[in-house]
């Protein structure tokens, strides 16, 4: 498992038929969609959404993404995704993801997405203190 800085968030995802290839295996590009769902769950666990961040003038485009496939997931498998932040830089940060089977005993995949912080004209922004501080601890009663 990848080390994260601060808390991490878990979410479950059931593999749908439309996410699989003709052999019933989770299609490789779908992992990036699952990562995105994990990012959204992570941000929501801290009490806000992507929309809230953008209303404050901060946009989070993906600069780089990667995935290491360890084991196959198949149609109707229940997966457990762990999402956390593994690195902060001056104007970017990195989410890391670990996907496990239902029992959390088998690692399915590991990945990352690195995000720049930019304004609405696409110009880089230093990470605002309010943004970094928002992810230091989960609010009580978050249920995660």
Secondary structure as UniProt FT lines:
FT   STRAND          8..14
FT   HELIX           17..19
FT   TURN            22..23
FT   STRAND          25..26
FT   TURN            28..29
FT   HELIX           30..45
FT   TURN            46..47
FT   HELIX           50..55
FT   TURN            56..57
FT   STRAND          62..69
FT   TURN            75..76
FT   STRAND          78..88
FT   STRAND          92..100
FT   TURN            102..103
FT   STRAND          107..116
FT   TURN            120..121
FT   HELIX           129..134
FT   TURN            140..141
//
